[in-house]
């Protein structure tokens, strides 16, 4: 009987069912050192935030008014900075601060009646950010 069998008996039960990849990740998380797990978690957090930031930028390219303030006209570095800020605040569910998904109550929308003619214009951005929030909650869990 090796040390893992004695110290983490429930981890061995995980290996027998479900997805092989998920099982291997969970097994590794219980059997690795704290520092390896911490570094992997931090790397995963930043990688997921950057991936979601790039997805937000792709969605907002179609409808730049779907974020408040709009990213339209900003250089790419500023757009990426704002997208990453939006991404980590969404992923951690801290709450929106400087940049947030736009809703019908924001001033640019109230002054632009044509905006509401395009049904579902911001649906993709809002769905993506909702999904990111869900992934963030699962990540922490």
The first five atom37 places (N, CA, C, CB, O) and aatype in JSON, in Angstrom:
{
  "aatype": [20, 20, 20, 20, 20, 20, 20, 20, 20, 20, 20, 20, 20, 20, 20, 20, 20, 20, 20, 20, 20, 20, 20, 20, 20, 20, 20, 20, 20, 20, 20, 20, 20, 20, 20, 20, 20, 20, 20, 20, 20, 20, 20, 20, 20, 20, 20, 20, 20, 20, 20, 20, 20, 20, 20, 20, 20, 20, 20, 20, 20, 20, 20, 20, 20, 20, 20, 20, 20, 20, 20, 20, 20, 20, 20, 20, 20, 20, 20, 20, 20, 20, 20, 20, 20, 20, 20, 20, 20, 20, 20, 20, 20, 20, 20, 20, 20, 20, 20, 20, 20, 20, 20, 20, 20, 20, 20, 20, 20, 20, 20, 20, 20, 20, 20, 20, 20, 20, 20, 20, 20, 20, 20, 20, 20, 20, 20, 20, 20, 20, 20, 20, 20, 20, 20, 20, 20, 20, 20, 20, 20],
  "atom_mask": [
    [1, 1, 1, 1, 1],
    [1, 1, 1, 1, 1],
    [1, 1, 1, 1, 1],
    [1, 1, 1, 1, 1],
    [1, 1, 1, 1, 1],
    [1, 1, 1, 1, 1],
    [1, 1, 1, 1, 1],
    [1, 1, 1, 1, 1],
    [1, 1, 1, 1, 1],
    [1, 1, 1, 1, 1],
    [1, 1, 1, 1, 1],
    [1, 1, 1, 1, 1],
    [1, 1, 1, 1, 1],
    [1, 1, 1, 1, 1],
    [1, 1, 1, 1, 1],
    [1, 1, 1, 1, 1],
    [1, 1, 1, 1, 1],
    [1, 1, 1, 1, 1],
    [1, 1, 1, 1, 1],
    [1, 1, 1, 1, 1],
    [1, 1, 1, 1, 1],
    [1, 1, 1, 1, 1],
    [1, 1, 1, 1, 1],
    [1, 1, 1, 1, 1],
    [1, 1, 1, 1, 1],
    [1, 1, 1, 1, 1],
    [1, 1, 1, 1, 1],
    [1, 1, 1, 1, 1],
    [1, 1, 1, 1, 1],
    [1, 1, 1, 1, 1],
    [1, 1, 1, 1, 1],
    [1, 1, 1, 1, 1],
    [1, 1, 1, 1, 1],
    [1, 1, 1, 1, 1],
    [1, 1, 1, 1, 1],
    [1, 1, 1, 1, 1],
    [1, 1, 1, 1, 1],
    [1, 1, 1, 1, 1],
    [1, 1, 1, 1, 1],
    [1, 1, 1, 1, 1],
    [1, 1, 1, 1, 1],
    [1, 1, 1, 1, 1],
    [1, 1, 1, 1, 1],
    [1, 1, 1, 1, 1],
    [1, 1, 1, 1, 1],
    [1, 1, 1, 1, 1],
    [1, 1, 1, 1, 1],
    [1, 1, 1, 1, 1],
    [1, 1, 1, 1, 1],
    [1, 1, 1, 1, 1],
    [1, 1, 1, 1, 1],
    [1, 1, 1, 1, 1],
    [1, 1, 1, 1, 1],
    [1, 1, 1, 1, 1],
    [1, 1, 1, 1, 1],
    [1, 1, 1, 1, 1],
    [1, 1, 1, 1, 1],
    [1, 1, 1, 1, 1],
    [1, 1, 1, 1, 1],
    [1, 1, 1, 1, 1],
    [1, 1, 1, 1, 1],
    [1, 1, 1, 1, 1],
    [1, 1, 1, 1, 1],
    [1, 1, 1, 1, 1],
    [1, 1, 1, 1, 1],
    [1, 1, 1, 1, 1],
    [1, 1, 1, 1, 1],
    [1, 1, 1, 1, 1],
    [1, 1, 1, 1, 1],
    [1, 1, 1, 1, 1],
    [1, 1, 1, 1, 1],
    [1, 1, 1, 1, 1],
    [1, 1, 1, 1, 1],
    [1, 1, 1, 1, 1],
    [1, 1, 1, 1, 1],
    [1, 1, 1, 1, 1],
    [1, 1, 1, 1, 1],
    [1, 1, 1, 1, 1],
    [1, 1, 1, 1, 1],
    [1, 1, 1, 1, 1],
    [1, 1, 1, 1, 1],
    [1, 1, 1, 1, 1],
    [1, 1, 1, 1, 1],
    [1, 1, 1, 1, 1],
    [1, 1, 1, 1, 1],
    [1, 1, 1, 1, 1],
    [1, 1, 1, 1, 1],
    [1, 1, 1, 1, 1],
    [1, 1, 1, 1, 1],
    [1, 1, 1, 1, 1],
    [1, 1, 1, 1, 1],
    [1, 1, 1, 1, 1],
    [1, 1, 1, 1, 1],
    [1, 1, 1, 1, 1],
    [1, 1, 1, 1, 1],
    [1, 1, 1, 1, 1],
    [1, 1, 1, 1, 1],
    [1, 1, 1, 1, 1],
    [1, 1, 1, 1, 1],
    [1, 1, 1, 1, 1],
    [1, 1, 1, 1, 1],
    [1, 1, 1, 1, 1],
    [1, 1, 1, 1, 1],
    [1, 1, 1, 1, 1],
    [1, 1, 1, 1, 1],
    [1, 1, 1, 1, 1],
    [1, 1, 1, 1, 1],
    [1, 1, 1, 1, 1],
    [1, 1, 1, 1, 1],
    [1, 1, 1, 1, 1],
    [1, 1, 1, 1, 1],
    [1, 1, 1, 1, 1],
    [1, 1, 1, 1, 1],
    [1, 1, 1, 1, 1],
    [1, 1, 1, 1, 1],
    [1, 1, 1, 1, 1],
    [1, 1, 1, 1, 1],
    [1, 1, 1, 1, 1],
    [1, 1, 1, 1, 1],
    [1, 1, 1, 1, 1],
    [1, 1, 1, 1, 1],
    [1, 1, 1, 1, 1],
    [1, 1, 1, 1, 1],
    [1, 1, 1, 1, 1],
    [1, 1, 1, 1, 1],
    [1, 1, 1, 1, 1],
    [1, 1, 1, 1, 1],
    [1, 1, 1, 1, 1],
    [1, 1, 1, 1, 1],
    [1, 1, 1, 1, 1],
    [1, 1, 1, 1, 1],
    [1, 1, 1, 1, 1],
    [1, 1, 1, 1, 1],
    [1, 1, 1, 1, 1],
    [1, 1, 1, 1, 1],
    [1, 1, 1, 1, 1],
    [1, 1, 1, 1, 1],
    [1, 1, 1, 1, 1],
    [1, 1, 1, 1, 1],
    [1, 1, 1, 1, 1],
    [1, 1, 1, 1, 1]
  ],
  "atom_positions": [
    [[0.86, -1.18, 0.0], [0.0, 0.0, 0.0], [0.9, 1.24, 0.0], [-0.97, 0.0, 1.24], [1.72, 1.42, 0.9]],
    [[0.73, 2.08, -1.01], [1.59, 3.27, -1.02], [0.96, 4.4, -0.2], [1.83, 3.74, -2.47], [-0.16, 4.28, 0.3]],
    [[1.69, 5.48, -0.08], [1.28, 6.58, 0.8], [-0.02, 7.23, 0.35], [2.39, 7.63, 0.88], [-0.8, 7.68, 1.18]],
    [[-0.26, 7.29, -0.96], [-1.49, 7.92, -1.46], [-2.7, 7.1, -1.04], [-1.44, 8.06, -2.99], [-3.73, 7.68, -0.67]],
    [[-2.61, 5.78, -1.08], [-3.73, 4.95, -0.67], [-4.11, 5.18, 0.78], [-3.4, 3.48, -0.89], [-5.29, 5.09, 1.14]],
    [[-3.13, 5.49, 1.63], [-3.42, 5.7, 3.05], [-3.85, 7.12, 3.36], [-2.2, 5.35, 3.88], [-4.69, 7.33, 4.24]],
    [[-3.31, 8.09, 2.67], [-3.61, 9.49, 3.01], [-4.83, 10.05, 2.29], [-2.42, 10.35, 2.7], [-5.52, 10.9, 2.84]],
    [[-5.1, 9.58, 1.09], [-6.22, 10.1, 0.31], [-7.03, 8.93, -0.24], [-5.72, 11.02, -0.84], [-7.04, 8.72, -1.45]],
    [[-7.7, 8.15, 0.61], [-8.41, 6.98, 0.12], [-9.55, 7.31, -0.83], [-8.93, 6.19, 1.27], [-9.83, 6.54, -1.75]],
    [[-10.22, 8.44, -0.63], [-11.34, 8.8, -1.49], [-10.88, 9.18, -2.89], [-12.13, 9.94, -0.89], [-11.65, 9.06, -3.85]],
    [[-9.63, 9.63, -3.04], [-9.12, 10.0, -4.36], [-9.02, 8.78, -5.26], [-7.75, 10.67, -4.25], [-9.22, 8.89, -6.47]],
    [[-8.73, 7.62, -4.69], [-8.65, 6.41, -5.5], [-10.02, 5.98, -6.0], [-8.02, 5.28, -4.7], [-10.11, 5.38, -7.07]],
    [[-11.08, 6.28, -5.27], [-12.43, 5.94, -5.71], [-12.86, 6.8, -6.89], [-13.41, 6.11, -4.55], [-13.66, 6.36, -7.72]],
    [[-12.33, 8.0, -6.98], [-12.69, 8.93, -8.06], [-12.24, 8.36, -9.4], [-12.05, 10.31, -7.83], [-12.93, 8.54, -10.4]],
    [[-11.12, 7.69, -9.43], [-10.54, 7.21, -10.68], [-11.43, 6.24, -11.43], [-9.23, 6.55, -10.39], [-11.26, 6.08, -12.64]],
    [[-12.36, 5.59, -10.78], [-13.11, 4.52, -11.41], [-14.29, 4.92, -12.26], [-13.56, 3.62, -10.39], [-14.8, 4.07, -12.99]],
    [[-14.77, 6.15, -12.19], [-15.99, 6.49, -12.91], [-15.87, 7.84, -13.61], [-17.18, 6.51, -11.95], [-15.05, 8.68, -13.24]],
    [[-16.69, 8.03, -14.62], [-16.77, 9.32, -15.3], [-15.7, 9.52, -16.35], [-16.68, 10.41, -14.3], [-15.07, 8.57, -16.81]],
    [[-15.51, 10.78, -16.73], [-14.56, 11.17, -17.76], [-13.13, 10.95, -17.29], [-14.77, 12.64, -18.15], [-12.78, 11.32, -16.17]],
    [[-12.33, 10.36, -18.11], [-10.93, 10.05, -17.75], [-10.14, 11.34, -17.5], [-10.25, 9.23, -18.88], [-9.38, 11.41, -16.53]],
    [[-10.3, 12.35, -18.33], [-9.57, 13.6, -18.17], [-9.95, 14.29, -16.86], [-9.84, 14.54, -19.35], [-9.07, 14.68, -16.09]],
    [[-11.24, 14.42, -16.6], [-11.69, 15.06, -15.36], [-11.2, 14.26, -14.15], [-13.23, 15.18, -15.33], [-10.74, 14.83, -13.16]],
    [[-11.3, 12.94, -14.24], [-10.83, 12.11, -13.13], [-9.34, 12.3, -12.88], [-11.11, 10.64, -13.42], [-8.91, 12.39, -11.73]],
    [[-8.56, 12.37, -13.94], [-7.12, 12.57, -13.78], [-6.8, 13.92, -13.15], [-6.41, 12.44, -15.13], [-5.9, 14.04, -12.32]],
    [[-7.54, 14.96, -13.56], [-7.32, 16.29, -13.01], [-7.68, 16.32, -11.52], [-8.14, 17.35, -13.78], [-6.92, 16.85, -10.71]],
    [[-8.83, 15.76, -11.17], [-9.25, 15.74, -9.76], [-8.27, 14.91, -8.94], [-10.69, 15.17, -9.62], [-7.88, 15.31, -7.84]],
    [[-7.88, 13.77, -9.45], [-6.93, 12.91, -8.74], [-5.62, 13.65, -8.52], [-6.69, 11.6, -9.52], [-5.06, 13.63, -7.42]],
    [[-5.13, 14.31, -9.58], [-3.88, 15.06, -9.47], [-4.01, 16.18, -8.44], [-3.48, 15.64, -10.83], [-3.08, 16.42, -7.67]],
    [[-5.16, 16.88, -8.41], [-5.33, 18.0, -7.48], [-5.29, 17.54, -6.02], [-6.66, 18.72, -7.75], [-4.85, 18.28, -5.15]],
    [[-5.75, 16.31, -5.75], [-5.72, 15.8, -4.38], [-4.37, 15.21, -4.0], [-6.8, 14.76, -4.2], [-4.04, 15.13, -2.82]],
    [[-3.6, 14.79, -4.98], [-2.36, 14.09, -4.67], [-1.1, 14.93, -4.9], [-2.28, 12.84, -5.48], [-0.02, 14.51, -4.5]],
    [[-1.22, 16.09, -5.54], [-0.04, 16.92, -5.79], [0.25, 17.79, -4.57], [-0.25, 17.8, -7.05], [-0.54, 17.88, -3.63]],
    [[1.4, 18.43, -4.61], [1.76, 19.33, -3.52], [0.92, 20.61, -3.61], [3.28, 19.67, -3.55], [0.36, 20.93, -4.66]],
    [[0.85, 21.31, -2.5], [0.08, 22.56, -2.46], [0.61, 23.55, -3.49], [0.13, 23.18, -1.05], [-0.18, 24.19, -4.19]],
    [[1.93, 23.69, -3.6], [2.51, 24.7, -4.48], [2.27, 24.38, -5.94], [3.99, 24.82, -4.21], [2.03, 25.28, -6.74]],
    [[2.34, 23.11, -6.31], [2.03, 22.74, -7.69], [0.57, 23.06, -8.01], [2.31, 21.24, -7.93], [0.27, 23.6, -9.08]],
    [[-0.31, 22.74, -7.09], [-1.73, 23.01, -7.3], [-2.0, 24.52, -7.35], [-2.56, 22.36, -6.19], [-2.78, 24.98, -8.18]],
    [[-1.34, 25.28, -6.47], [-1.53, 26.74, -6.45], [-1.06, 27.38, -7.75], [-0.79, 27.35, -5.26], [-1.75, 28.23, -8.3]],
    [[0.09, 26.98, -8.23], [0.62, 27.54, -9.48], [-0.29, 27.17, -10.65], [2.06, 27.05, -9.73], [-0.58, 28.0, -11.5]],
    [[-0.73, 25.91, -10.7], [-1.63, 25.48, -11.77], [-2.95, 26.25, -11.72], [-1.89, 23.97, -11.67], [-3.49, 26.61, -12.76]],
    [[-3.47, 26.49, -10.52], [-4.72, 27.23, -10.37], [-4.58, 28.68, -10.82], [-5.2, 27.18, -8.92], [-5.45, 29.21, -11.51]],
    [[-3.48, 29.3, -10.44], [-3.24, 30.69, -10.83], [-3.09, 30.8, -12.35], [-1.98, 31.25, -10.13], [-3.66, 31.69, -12.98]],
    [[-2.32, 29.89, -12.93], [-2.15, 29.89, -14.38], [-3.49, 29.67, -15.08], [-1.14, 28.8, -14.8], [-3.8, 30.35, -16.05]],
    [[-4.27, 28.73, -14.58], [-5.58, 28.45, -15.18], [-6.5, 29.66, -15.08], [-6.23, 27.25, -14.49], [-7.21, 29.98, -16.03]],
    [[-6.49, 30.33, -13.93], [-7.32, 31.52, -13.74], [-6.99, 32.59, -14.78], [-7.13, 32.09, -12.32], [-7.89, 33.1, -15.45]],
    [[-5.7, 32.92, -14.92], [-5.31, 33.96, -15.87], [-5.56, 33.52, -17.31], [-3.84, 34.32, -15.68], [-5.96, 34.34, -18.14]],
    [[-5.32, 32.26, -17.61], [-5.57, 31.77, -18.97], [-7.06, 31.87, -19.32], [-5.09, 30.3, -19.12], [-7.41, 32.31, -20.41]],
    [[-7.93, 31.46, -18.39], [-9.37, 31.55, -18.64], [-9.82, 33.0, -18.77], [-10.14, 30.87, -17.51], [-10.65, 33.31, -19.62]],
    [[-9.28, 33.9, -17.96], [-9.64, 35.32, -18.07], [-9.23, 35.89, -19.43], [-8.97, 36.14, -16.95], [-10.0, 36.64, -20.03]],
    [[-8.04, 35.54, -19.91], [-7.59, 36.04, -21.22], [-8.45, 35.44, -22.34], [-6.1, 35.69, -21.46], [-8.81, 36.15, -23.28]],
    [[-8.77, 34.15, -22.24], [-9.62, 33.52, -23.27], [-10.98, 34.2, -23.32], [-9.79, 32.01, -22.98], [-11.47, 34.53, -24.4]],
    [[-11.59, 34.42, -22.15], [-12.9, 35.08, -22.15], [-12.78, 36.54, -22.6], [-13.52, 35.02, -20.74], [-13.7, 37.05, -23.24]],
    [[-11.67, 37.22, -22.29], [-11.48, 38.59, -22.76], [-11.43, 38.64, -24.28], [-10.19, 39.19, -22.16], [-12.01, 39.52, -24.9]],
    [[-10.73, 37.69, -24.88], [-10.67, 37.64, -26.35], [-12.04, 37.33, -26.95], [-9.65, 36.58, -26.79], [-12.39, 37.88, -28.0]],
    [[-12.8, 36.46, -26.3], [-14.15, 36.17, -26.78], [-15.06, 37.4, -26.66], [-14.76, 35.0, -25.99], [-15.87, 37.66, -27.54]],
    [[-14.9, 38.15, -25.57], [-15.68, 39.39, -25.41], [-15.33, 40.37, -26.52], [-15.4, 40.03, -24.02], [-16.22, 40.99, -27.11]],
    [[-14.03, 40.52, -26.81], [-13.63, 41.43, -27.88], [-14.21, 40.99, -29.23], [-12.1, 41.5, -27.97], [-14.62, 41.83, -30.03]],
    [[-14.24, 39.69, -29.47], [-14.82, 39.19, -30.72], [-16.32, 39.51, -30.8], [-14.6, 37.67, -30.86], [-16.82, 39.88, -31.85]],
    [[-17.02, 39.37, -29.68], [-18.46, 39.67, -29.66], [-18.72, 41.16, -29.78], [-19.09, 39.14, -28.37], [-19.66, 41.58, -30.46]],
    [[-17.9, 41.95, -29.13], [-18.11, 43.4, -29.11], [-17.72, 44.03, -30.45], [-17.31, 44.03, -27.97], [-18.16, 45.14, -30.75]],
    [[-16.91, 43.36, -31.24], [-16.55, 43.9, -32.55], [-17.8, 44.09, -33.41], [-15.55, 42.97, -33.27], [-17.86, 45.0, -34.23]],
    [[-18.79, 43.22, -33.21], [-20.05, 43.3, -33.95], [-20.95, 44.41, -33.42], [-20.79, 41.97, -33.9], [-21.66, 45.07, -34.18]],
    [[-20.93, 44.61, -32.12], [-21.81, 45.6, -31.48], [-21.06, 46.29, -30.35], [-23.13, 44.94, -30.95], [-21.22, 45.9, -29.19]],
    [[-20.25, 47.3, -30.65], [-19.42, 47.93, -29.61], [-20.21, 48.63, -28.51], [-18.5, 48.92, -30.26], [-19.67, 48.88, -27.44]],
    [[-21.47, 48.95, -28.76], [-22.29, 49.61, -27.74], [-22.77, 48.67, -26.66], [-23.47, 50.27, -28.39], [-23.42, 49.09, -25.7]],
    [[-22.46, 47.38, -26.8], [-22.93, 46.4, -25.81], [-22.12, 46.4, -24.53], [-22.91, 45.02, -26.41], [-22.43, 45.66, -23.59]],
    [[-21.1, 47.22, -24.48], [-20.37, 47.44, -23.23], [-20.48, 48.9, -22.87], [-18.86, 47.0, -23.35], [-20.58, 49.77, -23.74]],
    [[-20.48, 49.15, -21.6], [-20.56, 50.54, -21.13], [-19.37, 50.82, -20.23], [-21.9, 50.8, -20.39], [-19.28, 50.21, -19.16]],
    [[-18.47, 51.69, -20.59], [-18.43, 52.5, -21.8], [-18.04, 51.67, -23.01], [-17.46, 53.67, -21.63], [-17.42, 50.62, -22.88]],
    [[-18.39, 52.15, -24.17], [-18.11, 51.46, -25.42], [-16.6, 51.4, -25.68], [-18.82, 52.14, -26.58], [-15.87, 52.31, -25.32]],
    [[-16.16, 50.33, -26.3], [-14.75, 50.18, -26.65], [-14.44, 50.73, -28.03], [-14.34, 48.72, -26.58], [-13.3, 50.71, -28.48]],
    [[-15.46, 51.23, -28.69], [-15.3, 51.72, -30.05], [-14.31, 52.89, -30.1], [-16.65, 52.14, -30.63], [-14.39, 53.81, -29.29]],
    [[-13.39, 52.82, -31.06], [-12.44, 53.91, -31.26], [-11.2, 53.83, -30.39], [-13.1, 55.2, -31.02], [-10.29, 54.64, -30.56]],
    [[-11.15, 52.9, -29.46], [-9.97, 52.77, -28.61], [-8.91, 51.93, -29.31], [-10.34, 52.14, -27.26], [-9.25, 51.06, -30.11]],
    [[-7.63, 52.17, -29.03], [-6.59, 51.3, -29.58], [-6.74, 49.88, -28.99], [-5.18, 51.86, -29.28], [-7.34, 49.7, -27.94]],
    [[-6.18, 48.9, -29.7], [-6.35, 47.51, -29.28], [-5.85, 47.27, -27.87], [-5.64, 46.59, -30.24], [-6.47, 46.52, -27.12]],
    [[-4.75, 47.89, -27.48], [-4.21, 47.66, -26.13], [-5.2, 48.12, -25.06], [-2.87, 48.4, -25.95], [-5.34, 47.47, -24.03]],
    [[-5.88, 49.24, -25.3], [-6.89, 49.72, -24.36], [-8.12, 48.82, -24.35], [-7.29, 51.16, -24.71], [-8.69, 48.55, -23.3]],
    [[-8.52, 48.36, -25.55], [-9.65, 47.44, -25.62], [-9.35, 46.15, -24.87], [-10.0, 47.13, -27.1], [-10.19, 45.64, -24.13]],
    [[-8.13, 45.62, -25.04], [-7.75, 44.39, -24.36], [-7.69, 44.62, -22.86], [-6.39, 43.88, -24.88], [-8.11, 43.76, -22.08]],
    [[-7.16, 45.75, -22.44], [-7.11, 46.09, -21.02], [-8.51, 46.12, -20.41], [-6.41, 47.45, -20.81], [-8.74, 45.55, -19.34]],
    [[-9.44, 46.76, -21.09], [-10.81, 46.83, -20.59], [-11.48, 45.45, -20.63], [-11.63, 47.82, -21.42], [-12.24, 45.1, -19.71]],
    [[-11.22, 44.68, -21.67], [-11.81, 43.34, -21.78], [-11.3, 42.42, -20.67], [-11.51, 42.73, -23.16], [-12.06, 41.64, -20.12]],
    [[-10.01, 42.51, -20.35], [-9.47, 41.69, -19.26], [-10.05, 42.13, -17.92], [-7.92, 41.77, -19.23], [-10.36, 41.31, -17.07]],
    [[-10.19, 43.44, -17.75], [-10.81, 43.95, -16.51], [-12.24, 43.42, -16.38], [-10.8, 45.5, -16.49], [-12.65, 42.97, -15.31]],
    [[-12.99, 43.49, -17.46], [-14.36, 42.97, -17.45], [-14.36, 41.47, -17.2], [-15.06, 43.28, -18.79], [-15.21, 40.95, -16.47]],
    [[-13.4, 40.77, -17.79], [-13.34, 39.32, -17.66], [-13.06, 38.88, -16.23], [-12.29, 38.75, -18.59], [-13.74, 38.0, -15.71]],
    [[-12.06, 39.47, -15.59], [-11.76, 39.0, -14.23], [-12.85, 39.41, -13.24], [-10.4, 39.56, -13.76], [-13.11, 38.67, -12.29]],
    [[-13.5, 40.56, -13.45], [-14.57, 40.92, -12.52], [-15.79, 40.01, -12.71], [-14.98, 42.39, -12.73], [-16.51, 39.73, -11.76]],
    [[-16.01, 39.55, -13.94], [-17.1, 38.62, -14.2], [-16.75, 37.23, -13.68], [-17.41, 38.56, -15.71], [-17.56, 36.58, -13.01]],
    [[-15.54, 36.77, -13.97], [-15.12, 35.42, -13.59], [-15.12, 35.24, -12.07], [-13.72, 35.12, -14.14], [-15.52, 34.19, -11.57]],
    [[-14.69, 36.25, -11.35], [-14.63, 36.15, -9.88], [-15.95, 36.55, -9.23], [-13.51, 37.03, -9.34], [-16.09, 36.42, -8.02]],
    [[-16.89, 37.01, -10.0], [-18.18, 37.52, -9.53], [-18.02, 38.64, -8.5], [-19.0, 36.39, -8.92], [-18.86, 38.8, -7.61]],
    [[-16.94, 39.4, -8.62], [-16.72, 40.56, -7.75], [-17.78, 41.61, -8.01], [-15.3, 41.15, -7.97], [-18.28, 42.26, -7.09]],
    [[-18.13, 41.78, -9.25], [-19.12, 42.78, -9.63], [-18.5, 43.76, -10.59], [-19.67, 43.51, -8.39], [-17.29, 43.94, -10.63]],
    [[-19.33, 44.39, -11.36], [-18.85, 45.29, -12.39], [-18.48, 46.63, -11.79], [-19.89, 45.46, -13.48], [-19.13, 47.13, -10.87]],
    [[-17.42, 47.21, -12.34], [-16.95, 48.49, -11.85], [-16.85, 49.48, -12.99], [-15.61, 48.35, -11.15], [-17.84, 50.1, -13.37]],
    [[-15.65, 49.63, -13.52], [-15.39, 50.62, -14.56], [-16.04, 50.28, -15.89], [-13.92, 50.78, -14.74], [-16.41, 51.17, -16.65]],
    [[-16.17, 49.0, -16.17], [-16.76, 48.57, -17.44], [-17.75, 47.45, -17.15], [-15.66, 48.09, -18.45], [-17.5, 46.59, -16.3]],
    [[-18.85, 47.47, -17.85], [-19.92, 46.5, -17.59], [-20.69, 46.24, -18.88], [-20.88, 47.0, -16.46], [-20.62, 47.04, -19.81]],
    [[-21.42, 45.13, -18.93], [-22.3, 44.95, -20.1], [-23.38, 46.01, -20.08], [-22.93, 43.52, -20.11], [-23.91, 46.36, -19.02]],
    [[-23.69, 46.53, -21.24], [-24.67, 47.6, -21.33], [-26.08, 47.03, -21.28], [-24.46, 48.41, -22.63], [-26.35, 45.93, -21.77]],
    [[-26.96, 47.78, -20.69], [-28.37, 47.42, -20.65], [-29.17, 48.58, -21.23], [-28.83, 47.09, -19.2], [-28.62, 49.64, -21.52]],
    [[-30.46, 48.37, -21.39], [-31.32, 49.41, -21.97], [-31.39, 50.67, -21.14], [-32.69, 48.87, -22.16], [-31.84, 51.7, -21.65]],
    [[-30.98, 50.63, -19.89], [-31.06, 51.8, -19.04], [-29.91, 52.76, -19.18], [-31.15, 51.38, -17.64], [-29.93, 53.84, -18.58]],
    [[-28.89, 52.41, -19.97], [-27.75, 53.31, -20.14], [-28.09, 54.42, -21.12], [-26.52, 52.54, -20.63], [-28.86, 54.22, -22.06]],
    [[-27.53, 55.55, -20.9], [-27.85, 56.75, -21.67], [-27.72, 56.58, -23.18], [-26.97, 57.86, -21.22], [-28.59, 57.05, -23.91]],
    [[-26.65, 55.93, -23.7], [-26.57, 55.81, -25.16], [-27.77, 55.09, -25.76], [-25.3, 55.08, -25.55], [-28.16, 55.38, -26.89]],
    [[-28.35, 54.15, -25.03], [-29.48, 53.4, -25.56], [-30.77, 54.21, -25.47], [-29.64, 52.09, -24.81], [-31.63, 54.12, -26.34]],
    [[-30.89, 54.99, -24.43], [-32.1, 55.78, -24.27], [-32.2, 56.85, -25.35], [-32.13, 56.43, -22.89], [-33.3, 57.28, -25.71]],
    [[-31.05, 57.3, -25.86], [-31.02, 58.34, -26.88], [-31.02, 57.78, -28.3], [-29.82, 59.22, -26.68], [-31.04, 58.55, -29.26]],
    [[-30.98, 56.46, -28.46], [-30.87, 55.85, -29.78], [-32.01, 54.85, -29.97], [-29.49, 55.17, -29.96], [-31.89, 53.69, -29.59]],
    [[-33.08, 55.32, -30.55], [-34.25, 54.45, -30.75], [-33.96, 53.32, -31.73], [-35.45, 55.26, -31.25], [-34.56, 52.25, -31.63]],
    [[-33.04, 53.54, -32.67], [-32.7, 52.5, -33.65], [-32.04, 51.29, -33.01], [-31.79, 53.08, -34.72], [-32.09, 50.19, -33.55]],
    [[-31.42, 51.5, -31.86], [-30.72, 50.4, -31.2], [-31.68, 49.26, -30.89], [-30.05, 50.89, -29.91], [-31.33, 48.09, -31.02]],
    [[-32.88, 49.6, -30.48], [-33.84, 48.59, -30.08], [-34.48, 47.87, -31.27], [-34.91, 49.21, -29.22], [-35.16, 46.87, -31.09]],
    [[-34.27, 48.38, -32.48], [-34.8, 47.72, -33.66], [-34.05, 46.42, -33.97], [-34.74, 48.65, -34.85], [-34.6, 45.52, -34.61]],
    [[-32.81, 46.33, -33.51], [-32.01, 45.12, -33.74], [-32.22, 44.17, -32.58], [-30.5, 45.47, -33.92], [-31.56, 44.29, -31.54]],
    [[-33.12, 43.24, -32.74], [-33.47, 42.31, -31.68], [-32.28, 41.41, -31.34], [-34.7, 41.45, -32.08], [-31.64, 40.85, -32.23]],
    [[-32.0, 41.28, -30.07], [-30.93, 40.39, -29.62], [-29.54, 40.89, -29.9], [-31.1, 39.08, -30.24], [-28.6, 40.1, -29.94]],
    [[-29.37, 42.19, -30.09], [-28.07, 42.74, -30.46], [-27.0, 42.43, -29.43], [-28.18, 44.24, -30.64], [-25.87, 42.08, -29.8]],
    [[-27.31, 42.53, -28.16], [-26.32, 42.3, -27.1], [-26.5, 40.94, -26.43], [-26.42, 43.39, -26.06], [-25.86, 40.66, -25.41]],
    [[-27.33, 40.11, -26.99], [-27.61, 38.81, -26.38], [-26.35, 37.96, -26.27], [-28.66, 38.07, -27.18], [-26.13, 37.31, -25.25]],
    [[-25.53, 37.95, -27.3], [-24.32, 37.12, -27.3], [-23.34, 37.56, -26.22], [-23.64, 37.17, -28.66], [-22.77, 36.72, -25.52]],
    [[-23.13, 38.86, -26.07], [-22.22, 39.36, -25.03], [-22.76, 39.03, -23.65], [-22.02, 40.89, -25.18], [-22.01, 38.57, -22.79]],
    [[-24.03, 39.24, -23.44], [-24.62, 38.96, -22.13], [-24.59, 37.47, -21.82], [-26.04, 39.48, -22.07], [-24.34, 37.08, -20.68]],
    [[-24.86, 36.63, -22.82], [-24.79, 35.18, -22.62], [-23.36, 34.76, -22.29], [-25.3, 34.43, -23.87], [-23.14, 33.97, -21.37]],
    [[-22.39, 35.29, -23.03], [-20.99, 34.94, -22.79], [-20.56, 35.32, -21.37], [-20.08, 35.65, -23.81], [-19.91, 34.53, -20.7]],
    [[-20.93, 36.51, -20.92], [-20.55, 36.94, -19.57], [-21.28, 36.14, -18.5], [-20.84, 38.43, -19.4], [-20.72, 35.89, -17.43]],
    [[-22.51, 35.75, -18.77], [-23.22, 34.87, -17.82], [-22.54, 33.51, -17.74], [-24.7, 34.7, -18.25], [-22.39, 32.96, -16.65]],
    [[-22.14, 32.99, -18.88], [-21.44, 31.7, -18.91], [-20.1, 31.8, -18.19], [-21.22, 31.24, -20.37], [-19.72, 30.9, -17.45]],
    [[-19.38, 32.91, -18.4], [-18.1, 33.11, -17.71], [-18.3, 33.15, -16.21], [-17.43, 34.4, -18.17], [-17.49, 32.58, -15.47]],
    [[-19.35, 33.79, -15.75], [-19.63, 33.85, -14.32], [-19.89, 32.45, -13.77], [-20.85, 34.76, -14.04], [-19.41, 32.1, -12.69]],
    [[-20.64, 31.64, -14.51], [-20.89, 30.26, -14.11], [-19.6, 29.46, -14.02], [-21.86, 29.59, -15.08], [-19.38, 28.73, -13.06]],
    [[-18.74, 29.6, -15.03], [-17.46, 28.89, -15.02], [-16.62, 29.35, -13.83], [-16.69, 29.14, -16.35], [-15.94, 28.54, -13.2]],
    [[-16.66, 30.64, -13.51], [-15.91, 31.15, -12.36], [-16.39, 30.56, -11.06], [-16.01, 32.65, -12.29], [-15.58, 30.22, -10.2]],
    [[-17.7, 30.44, -10.88], [-18.25, 29.84, -9.67], [-17.84, 28.37, -9.58], [-19.79, 29.97, -9.64], [-17.48, 27.9, -8.51]],
    [[-17.9, 27.65, -10.7], [-17.47, 26.25, -10.72], [-15.97, 26.13, -10.44], [-17.8, 25.61, -12.06], [-15.53, 25.2, -9.76]],
    [[-15.2, 27.06, -10.97], [-13.74, 27.07, -10.76], [-13.42, 27.2, -9.28], [-13.08, 28.22, -11.56], [-12.56, 26.49, -8.76]],
    [[-14.11, 28.1, -8.6], [-13.86, 28.3, -7.18], [-14.33, 27.09, -6.37], [-14.57, 29.58, -6.68], [-13.71, 26.71, -5.38]],
    [[-15.44, 26.49, -6.81], [-15.97, 25.32, -6.1], [-15.06, 24.15, -6.23], [-17.34, 24.96, -6.62], [-15.35, 23.08, -5.69]]
  ]
}
